[in-house]
């Protein structure tokens, strides 16, 4: 049975508003996350099973999403939608802990979380 798309979101806030975490870490997380999704989930992106979305939470629209997810700075979520219900996986800590220091570990863990969510 066809299920609703799984949105993968990186919510990010412009650095001028917040100094922590560094914009370099944020862009590394986003770059690595995009690489994983584009390389390993290209078919799912194409058919809409996986949705990758970057949200600028300094915009009014982005601010609403940030409020919904209760985030105030850069964040990474892998969320599963099933029967109209969303289950959220906040990977922010994992992302900031691994994206720069262990990019391969980050990519593997991120890909594993996406695979789990697609089951």
N, C-alpha and C positions, 0 to 999 in steps of 0.2 A: 504494500500500500504506500502511496506517495505521502510523504510527510512534509510539513511546512519547512521552508529553508532554515538553516542553522546560521544565524548571524554571528560572524566573528567581528568583534569590535575592538579597536584601539581608541580609547577616549583620550584626547590630549589637550592640555592647556598651554597657551603661549607662555614662553619663558619670561617675558617681560612682567607678567603678573606674579609668577612664582619662581624662585631661584632653585628650589629643590623639587624633584630630582633634576639633574642636569639635562639640558636639551640634547646633549650628545647621547646620553643613555636612552632617552626617549626615541630619538631617531634611529638608534641601533636596534631597539626592540621592534620598531615599526618596520625597518628594513628587513630584519631577520624573519619577522612574522610574515611579511609579504612574500619573501623568498620561499618559505615553507608552503604557503597556500598556493602560490603560482606553480611551484615545481611538483608538489605531491597531490594537489587537489584541483588540478586544472579542469578536469571533466566535471567535477562537482560545482566549480565556479561557473562553468559554461551552462550547466543545466539548472542552476539556481538552488541546488541542495546546500551549497555553502555560499555565504555572502560575507565579503570582507568589507568592513566600513571603518573609515577613519573619521572621527568626529572632533571638530574644533569647538571645545566647550566654552570659548569666549564669545560665541555668537548666541543670540537669543534661542535659536533652535537647539544648538548644542548644549546650552545651559539647562534646558528642560530635560534632555537626556541625562546630563550629569546629575541633576536632582533625582531623577528616577533611579539611577544607579548609586546614588549617595557618594559620588566622587568629587574631589575638589582639585585634583591634579592628574597627571598622566596615569592611565590605567589600561589594563589589557583584560578583556573578557572573552571567553568562548561560551556561547549560550546555545542551548538546545531548545527548540520549540517542538512540542508534541501536543496534539489535541488542543491547540490554542493556549497552552501553558508554557511559560518560559522557565527553564532551570538555568541558573547563572553559575558560571565557574570563573571566579576572580583569579586571574593568573598574574596580577600586578607584582606581587612580591617575588614570585618565581621569575618573572620577566626581568625585573631590576636586579635580581640576584645572579642571573645567569647570562643575559644577552651579550654583555661585553666580555665578561671573564671566561665564560664557557659557551661560546656561540653554538658549538655542535650539540652540547647538552641541552641548550635552550631549544634548538630546532627539533631535536628528537622528542623532548618532553612536550613541546607545543603540538607537534604532529600527533603524538600519542593521545593527547587530550582531545584533539579534533576527531581522531578515529573513534575514541570511546563515545564521543557525543553523537557520532553518526550511526551508532548501533541501535 
